[in-house]
Amino acid sequence: ASLAALLLGPRLGHLSGPIDDPHSWRQCDTANYAWAFYKEGIDLFRPSVCWMGAHKTVILEFPLHEAVVAVAYRLLGYDLLYARLVTLAFFAGAAVYLFLLVRFLFDRLVAVWATAIYLVLPLGIFYSRAVHIDFCAVGLAHAMLYYWTRGYAENKPPLLAAGTACGVLAFLVKAPYAFYLLLPLGCLVAMRFSLTPRNRSQTPQHEGHEAASSPLVPAAVLRALRVLRELRVGPDVRCGGSGDSPQTSKTFRRDGARRAFVLLALVAVPVLCFLAWRVHVDKVNRAAPDWFFIPGYFKFVGMADWYYGAMELRAKRGLWEVLGSRLLFEVTTQVGMALFIGGLAGSFFAARRYGQNTILFL
């Protein structure tokens, strides 16, 4: 907690003042939503903007963040300081759930290091104190993954329900921050292994030898191949292996199938809610005036490309170069990229201690 406070502290001196760059225009949209909620009442399904004349209503994302800011305004008074504090609170929540997830998969030390690095990533330093919705979505997505992972591993319906609730909100606020986290969940269901962290004394020696077989190939890949091979002949040795009776293996498979079905059904809930939300968004935005005489005007209808980009864009080499440059110089910086490469290369050491959990984390 002291380390987190130390790393979060520098932001506290930059919470006041007017909206600033980068993305000041996007922050203005968020700030105006919150202002309209504050002055005219909160309507999550018909938010208002200031640049549509008398029509006003345009929906971009689900305005949960803006509603929370409006509540803060009503309690404390109108000041962008409170909008930034709301963003910072969501950022801190995202860090907390990252810590909880990594501690559950590994141990406290790994969780502390992962969270500390997360708190000092360059983009997070600015956007965690911006009038922006992104960390609202990130925090909810981290909570979704934590509750679903632990709920599935421990077979606890309340945790699964909490994950579903967080997932619905994360998908509605900004789906791109949540959808890719379904990949490790799919990995979890496919592998059907326990997520209880293990120390060296609990790890079979043959697993360690396999993990260290080649420093050039991440152990996670080797272990994934091994687990997939095991799936063809029976469940994982830690959850009903070859030494168990056929009845035990059958029971394990039946229980695993039931739990997997429940989790996949719960995963479908946020996706379906997101699709229903997009139908509502198109219906509301389509009612805007057809101001064709304004250059570049459109009604924010059919905005799927806005979330994931058009497929033809993925064939343009120049765009990948731009994204690569941003990843290196803005998202991670050279220091962060060096840490990432070093961590990936050292994953075989992690696999020796933590086993298959390394696959899920990667």
C-alpha positions as CSV (number, residue, x, y, z in Angstrom):
1,A,0.0,0.0,0.0
2,S,2.8,2.4,0.8
3,L,4.5,1.7,-2.5
4,A,1.2,2.2,-4.4
5,A,0.7,5.5,-2.6
6,L,4.2,6.6,-3.4
7,L,3.7,5.8,-7.1
8,L,0.3,7.4,-7.3
9,G,1.3,10.5,-5.3
10,P,2.9,12.6,-8.2
11,R,-0.5,12.8,-9.9
12,L,-2.0,14.6,-7.0
13,G,-0.3,17.8,-8.0
14,H,-1.8,17.8,-11.4
15,L,-5.5,17.4,-10.7
16,S,-6.5,21.1,-11.0
17,G,-6.6,23.5,-13.9
18,P,-8.4,23.4,-17.3
19,I,-8.6,20.4,-19.7
20,D,-5.2,19.9,-21.4
21,D,-3.8,17.9,-24.2
22,P,-3.4,15.2,-25.5
23,H,-7.0,14.4,-26.5
24,S,-8.4,17.6,-25.1
25,W,-11.3,17.4,-27.5
26,R,-12.3,13.9,-26.2
27,Q,-12.0,15.1,-22.6
28,C,-14.3,17.9,-23.5
29,D,-17.0,15.5,-24.7
30,T,-16.7,13.6,-21.4
31,A,-16.7,16.8,-19.3
32,N,-19.8,18.0,-21.2
33,Y,-21.7,14.8,-20.6
34,A,-21.0,15.1,-16.9
35,W,-22.0,18.8,-16.9
36,A,-25.3,18.0,-18.6
37,F,-26.0,15.3,-16.1
38,Y,-25.2,17.7,-13.3
39,K,-27.4,20.4,-14.6
40,E,-30.3,18.5,-16.1
41,G,-30.4,15.1,-14.4
42,I,-28.8,11.8,-15.1
43,D,-30.2,9.9,-18.1
44,L,-27.8,7.1,-19.0
45,F,-29.7,6.2,-22.2
46,R,-30.0,9.7,-23.6
47,P,-26.9,11.8,-22.7
48,S,-26.5,15.4,-24.1
49,V,-23.6,17.1,-25.9
50,C,-23.0,20.8,-26.5
51,W,-22.2,20.7,-30.2
52,M,-25.5,19.4,-31.7
53,G,-27.6,22.6,-31.4
54,A,-31.1,22.2,-30.2
55,H,-31.1,18.4,-30.7
56,K,-28.4,17.8,-28.1
57,T,-28.7,14.0,-27.7
58,V,-25.8,11.9,-29.1
59,I,-24.6,8.7,-27.6
60,L,-20.9,7.8,-27.8
61,E,-20.2,5.2,-25.1
62,F,-22.3,4.2,-22.1
63,P,-21.9,7.2,-19.8
64,L,-21.3,5.5,-16.5
65,H,-18.1,7.5,-15.7
66,E,-19.9,10.7,-16.5
67,A,-22.8,9.8,-14.2
68,V,-20.4,9.2,-11.3
69,V,-18.7,12.5,-12.0
70,A,-22.1,14.2,-12.0
71,V,-22.9,12.7,-8.6
72,A,-19.6,14.0,-7.3
73,Y,-20.5,17.4,-8.6
74,R,-23.8,17.4,-6.8
75,L,-22.2,16.3,-3.5
76,L,-19.1,18.5,-3.6
77,G,-19.8,21.2,-6.2
78,Y,-18.7,21.7,-9.8
79,D,-15.0,21.5,-10.3
80,L,-12.9,19.5,-12.8
81,L,-10.8,18.4,-9.8
82,Y,-13.6,16.0,-8.8
83,A,-13.8,14.6,-12.4
84,R,-10.1,13.9,-12.3
85,L,-10.4,12.3,-8.9
86,V,-13.1,10.0,-10.2
87,T,-10.8,8.9,-13.0
88,L,-7.9,8.4,-10.5
89,A,-10.2,6.3,-8.4
90,F,-11.1,4.0,-11.3
91,F,-7.3,3.8,-12.2
92,A,-6.6,2.8,-8.6
93,G,-9.3,0.2,-8.7
94,A,-7.9,-1.2,-11.9
95,A,-4.5,-1.5,-10.1
96,V,-6.1,-3.2,-7.1
97,Y,-7.8,-5.9,-9.2
98,L,-4.6,-6.4,-11.2
99,F,-2.8,-7.0,-7.9
100,L,-5.5,-9.5,-6.7
101,L,-5.5,-11.4,-10.0
102,V,-1.7,-11.8,-10.2
103,R,-1.5,-12.7,-6.5
104,F,-4.2,-15.4,-7.1
105,L,-2.3,-16.8,-10.0
106,F,1.2,-16.5,-8.6
107,D,2.1,-14.9,-5.2
108,R,2.3,-11.5,-3.4
109,L,5.8,-10.7,-4.6
110,V,4.9,-11.1,-8.3
111,A,1.7,-9.1,-7.7
112,V,3.6,-6.2,-6.1
113,W,6.0,-6.0,-9.0
114,A,3.3,-6.2,-11.7
115,T,1.2,-3.6,-10.0
116,A,4.1,-1.3,-9.5
117,I,5.0,-1.4,-13.1
118,Y,1.4,-0.8,-14.1
119,L,1.3,2.3,-11.9
120,V,4.2,3.9,-13.7
121,L,3.4,3.1,-17.4
122,P,3.7,6.4,-19.3
123,L,0.2,6.6,-20.7
124,G,-1.3,5.8,-17.3
125,I,0.5,8.7,-15.7
126,F,-1.4,11.2,-17.8
127,Y,-4.7,9.5,-18.5
128,S,-5.2,8.5,-14.8
129,R,-5.7,12.1,-14.0
130,A,-7.5,13.1,-17.2
131,V,-11.3,13.7,-17.7
132,H,-11.5,10.5,-19.6
133,I,-13.6,7.3,-19.5
134,D,-10.9,4.7,-20.3
135,F,-9.8,3.7,-16.8
136,C,-13.5,3.3,-15.9
137,A,-13.6,0.5,-18.5
138,V,-10.2,-0.9,-17.6
139,G,-11.0,-1.1,-13.9
140,L,-14.3,-2.9,-14.7
141,A,-12.5,-5.2,-17.1
142,H,-9.9,-6.2,-14.5
143,A,-12.6,-6.8,-12.0
144,M,-14.5,-9.0,-14.5
145,L,-11.4,-11.1,-15.2
146,Y,-10.5,-11.5,-11.5
147,Y,-14.0,-12.5,-10.4
148,W,-14.6,-14.9,-13.3
149,T,-11.1,-16.5,-12.9
150,R,-11.4,-17.1,-9.2
151,G,-15.1,-18.0,-9.4
152,Y,-14.4,-20.6,-12.0
153,A,-11.4,-22.0,-10.2
154,E,-13.1,-22.2,-6.8
155,N,-16.6,-22.9,-8.2
156,K,-18.2,-19.9,-6.4
157,P,-21.4,-18.6,-8.1
158,P,-21.3,-15.2,-6.2
159,L,-17.9,-14.5,-7.7
160,L,-19.1,-15.5,-11.2
161,A,-22.1,-13.2,-10.8
162,A,-19.9,-10.3,-9.7
163,G,-17.7,-10.9,-12.8
164,T,-20.7,-10.9,-15.0
165,A,-22.0,-7.6,-13.6
166,C,-18.6,-6.0,-14.0
167,G,-18.3,-7.5,-17.5
168,V,-21.6,-6.0,-18.6
169,L,-20.5,-2.5,-17.5
170,A,-17.1,-2.9,-19.0
171,F,-18.4,-3.9,-22.4
172,L,-21.0,-1.1,-22.4
173,V,-18.5,1.6,-21.4
174,K,-15.8,0.5,-23.9
175,A,-15.7,-3.0,-25.2
176,P,-12.1,-3.0,-26.6
177,Y,-10.8,-2.9,-23.1
178,A,-12.7,-6.0,-22.1
179,F,-13.1,-8.4,-25.1
180,Y,-9.5,-9.5,-25.3
181,L,-9.6,-10.6,-21.7
182,L,-11.9,-13.4,-22.7
183,L,-8.9,-15.1,-24.3
184,P,-7.3,-16.2,-21.0
185,L,-10.8,-17.3,-19.8
186,G,-11.0,-19.6,-22.9
187,C,-7.5,-20.9,-22.1
188,L,-8.7,-21.6,-18.5
189,V,-11.7,-23.6,-19.7
190,A,-9.7,-25.5,-22.3
191,M,-7.0,-26.6,-20.0
192,R,-9.1,-27.4,-17.0
193,F,-6.4,-26.9,-14.4
194,S,-6.4,-25.7,-10.8
195,L,-5.2,-22.1,-10.3
196,T,-3.8,-22.6,-6.8
197,P,-0.3,-21.1,-6.8
198,R,2.4,-23.7,-6.2
199,N,5.9,-23.4,-4.8
200,R,8.9,-25.4,-5.9
201,S,8.3,-28.2,-3.4
202,Q,4.8,-28.8,-5.0
203,T,6.0,-28.8,-8.6
204,P,6.9,-32.2,-10.1
205,Q,10.5,-32.4,-11.1
206,H,9.7,-33.4,-14.7
207,E,7.8,-30.2,-15.2
208,G,10.8,-28.1,-14.3
209,H,13.1,-30.0,-16.7
210,E,10.7,-29.5,-19.5
211,A,10.3,-25.8,-18.7
212,A,14.0,-25.3,-18.8
213,S,14.6,-27.3,-21.9
214,S,15.3,-24.3,-24.0
215,P,15.8,-20.6,-23.1
216,L,15.0,-19.6,-26.6
217,V,11.5,-21.0,-26.5
218,P,9.2,-19.6,-23.7
219,A,8.2,-22.3,-21.3
220,A,4.6,-21.3,-21.6
221,V,4.6,-22.5,-25.2
222,L,6.2,-25.8,-24.2
223,R,3.8,-26.3,-21.3
224,A,0.8,-25.4,-23.5
225,L,1.7,-28.1,-26.0
226,R,2.1,-30.6,-23.1
227,V,-1.3,-29.7,-21.6
228,L,-3.0,-29.9,-25.0
229,R,-1.5,-33.4,-25.5
230,E,-2.9,-34.4,-22.0
231,L,-6.4,-33.2,-23.0
232,R,-6.5,-35.9,-25.6
233,V,-6.0,-38.7,-23.0
234,G,-7.6,-37.3,-19.9
235,P,-7.7,-34.5,-17.4
236,D,-4.7,-32.7,-15.9
237,V,-2.7,-34.8,-13.4
238,R,-3.5,-32.3,-10.6
239,C,-7.3,-32.6,-11.1
240,G,-7.8,-36.3,-11.6
241,G,-4.9,-37.9,-13.4
242,S,-4.0,-41.3,-14.8
243,G,-3.7,-42.8,-11.4
244,D,-7.4,-42.2,-10.6
245,S,-10.2,-44.6,-11.3
246,P,-12.3,-44.3,-14.5
247,Q,-15.2,-43.2,-12.3
248,T,-13.1,-40.3,-10.8
249,S,-12.0,-39.2,-14.3
250,K,-15.6,-39.3,-15.6
251,T,-16.8,-37.3,-12.6
252,F,-14.1,-34.7,-13.2
253,R,-15.0,-34.4,-16.8
254,R,-18.7,-34.0,-16.1
255,D,-18.0,-31.4,-13.4
256,G,-15.6,-29.5,-15.7
257,A,-18.1,-29.5,-18.5
258,R,-20.8,-28.1,-16.3
259,R,-18.6,-25.4,-14.9
260,A,-17.4,-24.5,-18.4
261,F,-20.9,-24.3,-19.7
262,V,-21.9,-22.0,-16.8
263,L,-18.9,-19.7,-17.4
264,L,-19.5,-19.5,-21.1
265,A,-23.1,-18.7,-20.6
266,L,-22.1,-15.9,-18.3
267,V,-19.6,-14.6,-20.8
268,A,-22.4,-14.3,-23.3
269,V,-24.3,-11.9,-21.1
270,P,-21.9,-8.9,-21.5
271,V,-21.6,-9.6,-25.3
272,L,-25.4,-9.7,-25.7
273,C,-25.8,-6.6,-23.6
274,F,-23.2,-4.8,-25.7
275,L,-25.0,-5.7,-28.9
276,A,-28.4,-4.6,-27.5
277,W,-26.7,-1.3,-26.5
278,R,-25.4,-0.7,-30.0
279,V,-28.9,-1.2,-31.3
280,H,-30.2,1.4,-28.9
281,V,-27.3,3.8,-29.8
282,D,-28.0,3.5,-33.5
283,K,-31.8,4.1,-32.9
284,V,-31.1,7.3,-30.8
285,N,-28.4,8.7,-33.0
286,R,-30.4,8.1,-36.2
287,A,-33.0,10.5,-35.0
288,A,-30.5,13.4,-35.2
289,P,-31.2,16.0,-37.9
290,D,-29.8,15.3,-41.4
291,W,-27.4,18.3,-41.6
292,F,-25.9,17.2,-44.9
293,F,-24.7,20.8,-45.6
294,I,-22.1,20.6,-42.8
295,P,-18.8,19.2,-44.1
296,G,-17.9,15.9,-42.5
297,Y,-21.2,15.6,-40.6
298,F,-22.5,12.2,-39.8
299,K,-24.9,10.8,-37.2
300,F,-22.7,8.4,-35.3
301,V,-24.7,5.4,-36.7
302,G,-23.1,2.0,-37.6
303,M,-20.0,2.7,-35.5
304,A,-18.6,-0.8,-35.3
305,D,-15.4,0.4,-37.1
306,W,-15.0,3.0,-34.3
307,Y,-14.4,0.2,-31.8
308,Y,-12.1,-2.2,-33.8
309,G,-11.2,-0.4,-37.1
310,A,-12.1,-1.5,-40.6
311,M,-10.6,-4.7,-41.8
312,E,-8.9,-3.1,-44.8
313,L,-6.9,-0.9,-42.5
314,R,-5.1,-4.0,-41.2
315,A,-3.6,-4.6,-44.6
316,K,-1.8,-1.3,-44.6
317,R,1.8,-1.6,-43.6
318,G,2.2,2.0,-42.7
319,L,-0.5,1.8,-40.0
320,W,1.3,-1.1,-38.3
321,E,4.5,0.9,-38.3
322,V,2.6,3.8,-36.6
323,L,1.2,1.4,-34.0
324,G,4.6,-0.2,-33.5
325,S,6.1,3.2,-33.0
326,R,3.5,4.2,-30.5
327,L,3.9,0.9,-28.6
328,L,7.6,1.5,-28.3
329,F,7.8,5.2,-27.6
330,E,4.5,6.0,-26.0
331,V,2.9,3.0,-24.4
332,T,5.9,1.1,-23.0
333,T,8.9,3.3,-23.8
334,Q,12.3,1.6,-24.5
335,V,12.7,0.8,-20.8
336,G,9.3,-0.9,-20.6
337,M,9.9,-2.9,-23.8
338,A,13.2,-4.1,-22.5
339,L,11.5,-5.3,-19.3
340,F,8.8,-7.0,-21.4
341,I,11.3,-8.8,-23.6
342,G,13.3,-9.8,-20.5
343,G,10.2,-11.1,-18.8
344,L,9.1,-13.1,-21.8
345,A,12.5,-14.6,-22.2
346,G,12.6,-15.5,-18.5
347,S,9.2,-17.1,-18.6
348,F,10.7,-20.6,-18.4
349,F,11.9,-19.7,-14.9
350,A,8.4,-18.6,-14.0
351,A,7.0,-21.9,-15.4
352,R,9.4,-23.9,-13.2
353,R,7.8,-22.3,-10.1
354,Y,4.2,-21.5,-11.1
355,G,3.5,-24.2,-13.7
356,Q,0.6,-23.7,-16.1
357,N,-0.5,-20.4,-14.5
358,T,2.3,-18.8,-16.6
359,I,0.3,-19.6,-19.8
360,L,-2.8,-17.9,-18.5
361,F,-0.8,-14.8,-17.5
362,L,0.9,-14.5,-20.9
